[in-house]
Amino acid sequence: MSGFDWRSEQAYANFEKAETVDIAWEWLRRDSEYHKDYGALTTPARLNGATDDFRHKWGLSFRS
């Protein structure tokens, strides 16, 4: 997404089709606190779907 301009109306032309999960991901990927917390996870925790505390704090659930 290096060429993505979040200020462009055209970039959100399909926004009406977005589902809750799409909007939630957009929020998280722009949240510096989320990035900080994710960066603090160990590699095994990342590979195993994060820790319970991390998932709970950020409202995440992962399919098994």
C-alpha positions, -999 to 999 in steps of 0.1 A, spaced: 0 0 0 29 23 -4 11 43 -31 -21 46 -11 -33 81 -5 -57 80 25 -68 115 18 -81 108 -17 -118 103 -21 -111 79 -49 -92 56 -25 -125 51 -6 -148 47 -36 -159 13 -24 -163 23 12 -200 15 12 -191 -21 6 -167 -23 35 -176 -46 63 -170 -40 100 -138 -61 100 -125 -39 71 -130 -7 90 -116 -22 122 -84 -32 104 -80 2 89 -83 17 124 -58 -7 139 -32 -5 111 -30 33 117 -29 31 155 6 37 168 -2 21 202 -13 -11 184 20 -11 164 39 -7 197 21 -35 214 25 -58 184 62 -50 182 65 -60 218 52 -95 211 77 -123 209 80 -142 176 63 -173 189 34 -152 202 30 -136 167 31 -170 150 5 -185 175 -21 -157 171 -7 -134 198 -13 -136 235 -47 -136 253 -39 -102 268 -30 -87 234 -62 -102 217 -84 -90 246 -69 -55 246 -74 -50 209 -106 -69 205 -91 -95 182 -101 -131 175 -84 -155 152 -99 -185 134 -84 -218 144 
